[in-house]
Amino acid sequence: MSMEAGKKRVGRVIRLTVGWILTVAGLVLMIPLVPGPGILFLLSGITLLSAESRGVRNLLRRLREWRLMRRAMREAEKVGVNFNLDKDDDAGSGVPPPSR
């Protein structure tokens, strides 16, 4: 392993470690009886983790898409478009229900 590759690996490990420490500290500080700026620690930790971890980036992307989808559905419902998101009774049969 070259010196440059070793430095990159050590830097990545340090960023991941600090990111996890900040994230956990943020979650602990968000407990109601513990005073402190929990959201600041949490956001800082997630930012560091998302820069280094593909899984965290994917999770944040899914959460953002979910939030945007909910907003779009609320706006559509305001103009009269309704969505039925209940579970289908015939889920898995692959056959449409008979028409009456």
N, C-alpha and C positions, 0 to 999 in steps of 0.2 A: 504494500500500500504506500503510495507516495505521500509526501508531507502535506500537499494541498488537499488530497482526499481525506486525510486524517483530520485536518482542520475543519473541513466541511462537516464531517461526521460529528465531531465534538460540538461544533456550533449548533447543529441540528438537535443533538441530545440536550444541550443546555436550553434551547428555545422550547423544546417540548416539555422539559421538566419545569421550567418557569411558567409555561402556559398552564400546565396541570395544577401547579401550586396556586396560581392566581385564580383559576376556575373554582377549585375546591374552597379556597378562602372566601371567594365571592358568594358561593352557595351557603357557607357557614354564616357569613355576615348578613345574609338575607333572612335568617331566622328572626322572627319578631323580637325576641328578648335580647339579641346580641346587637349592640350598637356598632355602627360602622357603615362605610360606603360600599355595601355589597355589590350593587349593580356595576360600579366602576371596576371593581376587581374582576367580576364575572365577564364583563365585556372585554377587558384587557386580556384575560386568559383565553377567551374564545378567539380573539383576534390573532394571538400568537399561534394557537393551535390550528386555526384555519390556514395560516400561511405554511404550515409544515405537514398537515395531515389531510389527505384526500378524503378520508371518511368524514372528518368534521366539515370540510367544505361541502360535501354532498348533503350532509344533514342540514346545514344552514341554507343551502339552496332549496331543499325540500320544504323547510319551514317558511322561507320567503314565498315560494310558489303557493303553498297552502294559504298563507295570509292574503296574497293577491287574489287567489281564487275565491276566498270567502268574501272579500271586498267586492269583486265583480258580481258574485251571486246576490249580495245585498242590493247592489245598484240595479241589477236586473229585476229583482223582486219589487223594487220601488216603482218600476215602470209597468209592472203587471206580469212579468214572466215568472212562473213558479216552477220549482224543481222538486221532484219526488225522489228523495235520496234514501227512502226506506228500503230495507232488504226485500228482495223479490221472494214470493212464496215458492216459486218453482225454480229456485236457483240450482243450477247444475243439471237440469233435465235436458236443456238445449232445444226443447220443443216449445214453440209459442203456445199460449193458452188458446183453446178453441173459441172462435168468435160466436156470438149469440145472435 
